[in-house]
């Protein structure tokens, strides 16, 4: 949205768009009422990224209409929990849409990527946790974050994680995804100085209670600096990690310029 507003102002400046036309366009930009939804076009100005579509529970037609309005407004698009059917419907309207099947996400990139200097590490305990980890990765990358993945490094074979410890210490934020007993975030928290975002997954046998066991373990972590998001919420972890990484970049820029 900030790109679209700047472009509109430039076109008014050059005379390509009249002031009246610009005012008409701005009227719909705080939010746009499309009947079944009110699309928040100012969210990127407030929060740093466009409104994200949670696709589960929506019809393909509803996802298409929201996605179309976000893309017309000029922003990058992210839709989570999306089915392939929903993606195919979006792609008919927005041909540049990309589907990430493991993450179950749809993305549309309308602005050139500007990867962050700081790195976000996405770590998963087992292959069964990878779908949630991929949702976190895709979320951070569409928000212009540099991401490195470390998959299948759970505590049952701790040497796999320890072999990556030097690289993990270079991250500004670690996202750690684990199901079953949920021990991995505590281990990572004892290896790194950066924030650790723990993501419990619903992976596990009966007494894992659909991820509740991992959630409680992570909430009770003895490692400092571990924070926890909801069960299977890779999107929330990716978004939060992006906010943290952006603050780190802003702080580094301020120190560089003596502010």
N, C-alpha and C positions, 0 to 999 in steps of 0.2 A: 504493500500500500504506500509506503514512503516513496518508493521508486515511481509509482503511478502519480502521486501528488506532485513530485518534483517535475516529472515530464509534463503534466498539465500546466504547471506554472510557467515552464519554459515555452510551451506552445502559446500561452496567453501573451507572454513577453514578446514573442516573435510575430504575433498577430494571426497565427494559424487558427486559434480558437478565441472566440469573443468572450468578454467577461460574462455575458448572460449564459452562454453555453457552459462555461466553467462552473457557474453557480448551479446550473441544473444538474451537472454531474456530481457536484459536492453534496447535493441534497441527499443522495442515496448512500453516501459513504460512511456515515456513522454506523448505520445498519440498514439492511435491505430486507423488507418484508416480502417474502415470496409465498405467503399463505401458510404453509405447514412449518416454516422455519423463518427465523430472523437472522440473516447472515451478518456477522459482526465484522464489518470492513475496517474498523479502526483498531482491531486487536493487535495488528503488527506494530502500530505506533506505540501502543501501551506496553506490549509484552515482548516485542521483538520477533514475532512470527504470526502468520495468518491464522485464522480460526482453523482448527484441525477437526476433521470429520470422523466421528465414531460411527462406523458403518453398521455394526451389528444392531439388529432391530429396525433398521431402515430398509425400505424397498429400494431396488436398483434405481427406479425413477427418482426417488428422493435424493439419493447419493449423487446422481447425475446433475440434478438441478443445483444443488449446493456447490458441487465441484465446479460447475460451469460459472457460477456467479463469482466464486473465489478467483478463478483463472481470468475472467474478464476484468476483474479489478486489478490484475497485474501481479499477484503474488505467486510464490511457489505453493504447491499443494501437497498436503499429507492427509491421507485417509487411512485409518487403522481398522483392524478387525474386518477387513473387506474380503468378500468371496470373489472367486474368479468370474462369476456371473455379473457381479456389480462392476468389476473392472472392465469387462467387455462392453457393458453399457456406457461407462464413462469414456472409454477409448473411442467409441463411435462419435461422441461429441468433442472430445479433447484427444486428438490422435497422438500427441506426444506423451500421453500417460504411460507410466511404467508400472508393472505389477511385480511385487516381490513375494513369491508364493510361500516361502518359509515364514516370513514375517507377517504375511497376510495384510500387506499394506499397498497402497497406491500412491505414487508420487508423480508430480509434474514440476519440472524445474524450468522456470522462465527467466531466471537471472543466472549469470555465470557464477560458478562456484568460487568462493573465496575461503579456502580451508583455513582454519584457525592455526595459529602457531603452536598453541598448547594442545596436547594429545589427551583424548579420552580413551581409557582402556575398557573394553567390554569383555568380561570373563564369565565363562559358564562352566558349571561343574560337570555335566554330562551332555551327551548328544541329545537326550530327551529334553533338555532345557534350551536347546538352540533356538526354537521358534521365538521364545520370549527375548532371548539375547539379540536376535536379529531385528526384532521390533525396536529395541533400544538403539541398535546400530543405525538402522534406516532413519529413525527419528533424528538422531544427532547429525547424521550426514546431510539430510535435506536442510538442516539449520546451519550448514556450513562449518561443521566441526570435523576436525581430523580425528579419525577413529582407528584404533588397532584392536583386533580381536584375538582372544586367547581362549579357545574352546576345548572342552573335554579335559579339564585339568583339576578334577575334583579330588577330595581328600582321600578317597580310596587308593589313589596313586599320587601321593603328595609330591613325589619327586618331579612330576610333570609340571606342577606349579612352581616349585623352587627353581627349576631350570629357567624360568622366565622372570625371576624376581628382579634382576637388574633392569630389564626393560620396563617392568611394572612401576619401578620407582621413578621413571621419567614421566609418568602420567600426571596430569593436573587433577584428574578425577578418575576413580575406578568404579565401574558398575559391575556388581558381582551377582550372578544369577544362579540359583540353586534350589533344588527341591529336596525330597526325602528329609534328612535330619537338619539340613540348612546350615552346615558348619562352615562352608567355604568363606563367607564374608568375614568371619572372625579371624580366620587364618590370614587372609589378605590384609585385614586391618592391622595385624601385627607385623606386616612386612613393609608397609608404605606410610608416608607422612601426609598424603593427600586425603581428601574426603572419600569415603567408601559408601556407595549407594547400594544397599542390599535389596535384591528382588527375589522374594520367595516364589516358587512355582508350585503348581498343583500336581507335580510329578511325584509318584510314590505309591506304596501299597497302603492298605486299609488304615493303619494308625497314623498315616500322614495327614488324614482328614482333609484331603483336597488342598493341601498347602498350609493349613493352619499350624501344623507342627513346625514347619520351616519358618513361618512368620513369627511364632513365639520365640523360637531359638534366636532368630536374628534380633528381635526386640530386646532380648536378654543378653546380647553379645557382651563379652568382657573386654573386647577390643575398643579402644577409644576411636572416635571419629566415624563410627558406623551409623548411618541413618537408613530407614527402611521405608519402602513404598508398598503398595498393596500387592496381593497375590497376582502373579502373571502380568503385572503392569510394567512391561518393558517400555512402553511409551512414556509413562511418567518418569521413569528413571532417565531415559534419554533426554527428556526436556529439562529436568532438573540439572543434569550434568552439563548441559549446554549453558544454562544460566550461570552455573559456577565457573565454567571455563571462560565465559565472557567477562565475568567480574575479574578473574585473574588477569586476562588480557588488558582490561581497563586499568587495573592497578599497575601492571608493568609499564603501560604507556604513560601513566601519570608520573611514575618514578623516573622514566627516561627523560621527560620534559620538565622535571623539577616542580611538578604541581602538587 
